[in-house]
Amino acid sequence: MTSLPTPLPGAKKLGLVIDLDTCVGCHACAVNCKEWNASGHSAPLTDSNAYQADPFGVWFNRVHTYEAGEGQGSRTVHFPRSCLHCETPACVTVCPTGASYKRAEDGIVLVDPETCIGCQLCAWACAYGAREFDADDGVMKKCTLCIDRIYNENLPEPERVPACVSTCPASARHFGDFNDPASAVSRLVLERGGYDLMSEMGYQPTNKYLPPRKPAAPAAATPPAETGATSSLLRWLDRALSR
């Protein structure tokens, strides 16, 4: 089985903050993730029957949509799901070959395709359903936080973010270092009450979710103040229409 590394002094803890209040469920994150990673670190991402009645393939990002609440208090919630790059990932510790591993320098969880034997133990151990088995390659694949983008010095610095973050039209996805208290992701979690998904499992996911905001109560309408002229006109209209 695979051991977890001891974090290096001053190491980063890279991950995502996903705002459930602003996600519109457009699936742009999933599509751009697929586009980038089809030729990136874990390429290729194979598909079967892509244009048939029962399409199947490898997707690192998936978006689920739910109806929450009842009546006037209900709302539609779009829930993006991908690997959470946990602090204590069961998918790593269960791996018999060390193919699934966690990086000490930034906390990213990856899979080495050269040593993966496709046993799928990591998929069974992952409580979040974030592992994807590529049947064509016979190995497990997963979100890499676009490691080939975020460290690519040939890209302009603003573009060194995961593909899902760069393409989100609602700015619902944020990327950064959780070990930096001044980072945007750390501030968002503190200010908006970011939380761990299924925290009771004890895996301590790095990625956090921001809860939907409560809808504001509608303001009571204030009738316009009547002037003397307005009041006289309204009385005349009332008499005229009452005939």
C-alpha positions as CSV (number, residue, x, y, z in Angstrom):
1,M,0.0,0.0,0.0
2,T,1.1,3.6,-0.6
3,S,2.1,6.0,2.2
4,L,1.2,9.7,2.3
5,P,4.2,12.1,2.1
6,T,5.1,14.5,4.9
7,P,4.4,18.0,3.7
8,L,7.6,20.0,3.0
9,P,8.3,23.2,5.0
10,G,6.6,26.1,3.2
11,A,4.8,23.8,0.8
12,K,1.8,24.9,-1.1
13,K,-1.6,23.4,-0.8
14,L,-3.2,24.0,-4.2
15,G,-6.9,23.5,-4.8
16,L,-10.2,25.0,-5.8
17,V,-13.0,26.9,-4.3
18,I,-16.4,26.3,-6.0
19,D,-19.2,28.8,-5.5
20,L,-22.5,27.0,-5.5
21,D,-24.3,30.4,-5.4
22,T,-23.0,31.5,-8.8
23,C,-22.5,28.3,-10.7
24,V,-25.1,28.3,-13.5
25,G,-24.6,24.7,-14.6
26,C,-23.4,25.5,-18.1
27,H,-20.9,22.6,-18.2
28,A,-18.2,24.9,-19.6
29,C,-15.8,23.7,-16.9
30,A,-16.4,20.1,-17.9
31,V,-16.0,20.7,-21.6
32,N,-12.8,22.8,-21.4
33,C,-11.3,20.3,-18.9
34,K,-12.0,17.6,-21.5
35,E,-10.5,19.7,-24.3
36,W,-7.3,20.5,-22.4
37,N,-6.7,17.1,-20.9
38,A,-7.4,15.2,-24.2
39,S,-3.9,16.3,-25.2
40,G,-2.4,17.1,-21.8
41,H,-0.9,15.3,-18.8
42,S,-3.3,12.4,-18.7
43,A,-4.0,12.2,-22.4
44,P,-5.8,10.8,-24.2
45,L,-9.3,10.8,-22.6
46,T,-11.1,8.2,-24.5
47,D,-14.8,8.1,-25.4
48,S,-17.1,5.3,-26.6
49,N,-20.2,5.9,-28.6
50,A,-19.8,9.7,-28.2
51,Y,-22.6,10.5,-30.6
52,Q,-24.8,7.5,-29.9
53,A,-27.7,6.8,-27.5
54,D,-25.5,5.5,-24.8
55,P,-22.3,7.7,-24.8
56,F,-19.5,6.8,-22.3
57,G,-16.1,8.2,-21.7
58,V,-13.6,9.8,-19.3
59,W,-14.5,13.1,-17.7
60,F,-12.6,14.7,-14.9
61,N,-15.3,17.3,-14.3
62,R,-19.0,16.5,-14.0
63,V,-21.8,18.8,-13.1
64,H,-25.0,17.6,-11.4
65,T,-28.2,19.6,-11.0
66,Y,-30.6,19.3,-8.1
67,E,-33.8,20.9,-6.9
68,A,-33.4,21.9,-3.2
69,G,-36.2,22.9,-0.9
70,E,-39.9,23.1,-1.5
71,G,-42.4,25.7,-2.8
72,Q,-41.3,29.3,-2.9
73,G,-38.2,28.5,-0.9
74,S,-36.9,26.0,-3.5
75,R,-34.0,26.7,-5.8
76,T,-32.0,24.9,-8.4
77,V,-28.4,24.1,-7.3
78,H,-25.7,23.1,-9.8
79,F,-23.1,21.0,-8.2
80,P,-19.7,20.5,-10.0
81,R,-17.8,17.4,-9.0
82,S,-14.2,16.4,-9.5
83,C,-11.2,15.1,-7.5
84,L,-10.9,17.1,-4.2
85,H,-7.2,16.4,-3.7
86,C,-7.7,15.3,-0.1
87,E,-5.2,15.7,2.7
88,T,-5.7,12.0,3.6
89,P,-6.9,10.4,0.4
90,A,-8.0,6.8,0.7
91,C,-7.4,6.4,-3.1
92,V,-3.7,6.8,-2.4
93,T,-3.3,4.6,0.7
94,V,-5.2,1.8,-0.9
95,C,-3.1,1.7,-4.1
96,P,-1.0,-1.6,-4.2
97,T,1.7,-0.3,-6.6
98,G,2.2,3.4,-5.6
99,A,0.7,4.5,-8.9
100,S,-1.7,6.8,-7.0
101,Y,0.3,9.3,-5.0
102,K,0.2,12.7,-3.4
103,R,2.8,15.3,-4.1
104,A,4.6,16.7,-1.0
105,E,5.3,20.1,-2.6
106,D,1.8,21.2,-3.4
107,G,-0.6,18.4,-2.3
108,I,-1.9,17.5,-5.7
109,V,-3.0,13.9,-6.1
110,L,-1.9,12.2,-9.3
111,V,-1.7,8.8,-11.0
112,D,1.4,7.4,-12.6
113,P,0.2,5.5,-15.7
114,E,3.5,3.6,-15.9
115,T,2.9,1.7,-12.6
116,C,-1.0,1.7,-12.6
117,I,-2.3,-1.9,-13.1
118,G,-5.9,-0.9,-13.5
119,C,-7.1,-2.8,-10.5
120,Q,-9.6,0.1,-9.7
121,L,-9.1,-0.2,-5.9
122,C,-8.7,3.6,-5.8
123,A,-12.0,4.1,-7.5
124,W,-13.7,1.9,-4.9
125,A,-12.0,3.7,-2.1
126,C,-12.8,7.2,-3.3
127,A,-15.9,8.4,-1.4
128,Y,-16.5,11.2,-4.0
129,G,-16.6,9.1,-7.2
130,A,-13.8,11.1,-8.7
131,R,-11.7,8.4,-10.3
132,E,-12.2,7.6,-13.9
133,F,-11.1,4.2,-15.4
134,D,-9.9,4.5,-19.0
135,A,-10.8,1.1,-20.5
136,D,-8.8,1.8,-23.7
137,D,-5.6,2.5,-21.8
138,G,-6.3,0.1,-18.9
139,V,-5.4,2.7,-16.2
140,M,-7.1,5.0,-13.8
141,K,-7.2,8.7,-14.6
142,K,-8.3,11.8,-12.7
143,C,-8.2,15.6,-12.3
144,T,-4.6,16.8,-12.1
145,L,-5.5,20.5,-11.4
146,C,-4.0,20.9,-14.9
147,I,-0.5,20.5,-13.6
148,D,0.8,21.1,-17.1
149,R,-0.9,24.5,-17.1
150,I,-0.3,25.9,-13.7
151,Y,3.5,25.3,-13.8
152,N,3.9,26.2,-17.5
153,E,6.1,29.2,-17.7
154,N,5.5,29.5,-21.4
155,L,2.0,30.7,-20.6
156,P,1.2,34.2,-19.4
157,E,0.8,34.2,-15.6
158,P,-3.0,34.9,-15.6
159,E,-3.4,31.7,-17.7
160,R,-1.6,29.5,-15.3
161,V,-4.8,28.2,-13.7
162,P,-6.8,25.0,-14.3
163,A,-8.7,24.9,-17.6
164,C,-12.0,24.7,-15.6
165,V,-11.2,28.0,-13.8
166,S,-10.1,29.8,-16.9
167,T,-13.3,29.1,-18.8
168,C,-16.0,29.6,-16.1
169,P,-18.3,32.4,-17.4
170,A,-19.8,33.0,-13.9
171,S,-16.4,33.1,-12.0
172,A,-17.8,30.3,-9.8
173,R,-14.4,28.5,-9.7
174,H,-11.3,29.9,-8.0
175,F,-7.8,28.4,-7.8
176,G,-5.0,29.1,-5.3
177,D,-2.9,28.2,-2.4
178,F,-4.8,27.4,0.8
179,N,-1.6,27.6,2.8
180,D,-1.4,31.3,2.0
181,P,-3.9,33.0,4.3
182,A,-3.9,36.1,2.1
183,S,-4.8,34.1,-1.1
184,A,-8.2,34.6,-2.7
185,V,-9.2,31.1,-2.0
186,S,-8.4,31.4,1.7
187,R,-10.3,34.6,2.0
188,L,-13.3,33.2,0.2
189,V,-13.5,30.2,2.6
190,L,-13.2,32.5,5.6
191,E,-15.7,35.1,4.5
192,R,-18.3,32.8,2.9
193,G,-18.1,29.8,5.2
194,G,-16.5,27.4,2.7
195,Y,-16.9,23.8,3.8
196,D,-15.6,20.3,3.1
197,L,-17.7,17.9,1.2
198,M,-18.7,14.9,3.4
199,S,-16.4,16.1,6.2
200,E,-17.6,13.2,8.4
201,M,-15.5,10.8,6.2
202,G,-12.3,12.4,7.6
203,Y,-10.5,12.7,4.2
204,Q,-10.0,16.5,4.6
205,P,-10.6,17.5,1.0
206,T,-8.5,20.5,-0.1
207,N,-11.2,21.8,-2.5
208,K,-13.9,23.7,-0.7
209,Y,-17.5,24.6,-1.6
210,L,-19.2,27.9,-0.9
211,P,-22.8,27.5,0.1
212,P,-25.7,29.2,-1.8
213,R,-26.6,32.5,-0.3
214,K,-30.1,32.8,1.2
215,P,-32.4,34.8,-1.1
216,A,-33.0,38.4,0.1
217,A,-36.5,39.1,1.4
218,P,-38.4,41.2,-1.1
219,A,-38.6,44.9,-0.1
220,A,-42.0,46.1,0.8
221,A,-43.4,48.5,-1.8
222,T,-43.8,52.0,-0.6
223,P,-46.8,53.9,-2.2
224,P,-45.8,57.2,-3.7
225,A,-46.7,60.2,-1.6
226,E,-49.7,62.1,-2.9
227,T,-49.5,65.8,-3.5
228,G,-52.7,68.0,-3.5
229,A,-52.8,68.1,-7.3
230,T,-52.3,64.3,-7.6
231,S,-55.0,63.6,-5.0
232,S,-57.6,65.9,-6.8
233,L,-56.8,64.2,-10.2
234,L,-57.3,60.7,-8.7
235,R,-60.6,61.7,-7.2
236,W,-61.8,63.1,-10.6
237,L,-60.7,59.8,-12.3
238,D,-62.5,57.8,-9.7
239,R,-65.8,59.7,-10.3
240,A,-65.4,59.6,-14.1
241,L,-64.8,55.8,-14.1
242,S,-67.6,55.1,-11.7
243,R,-70.4,56.6,-13.9
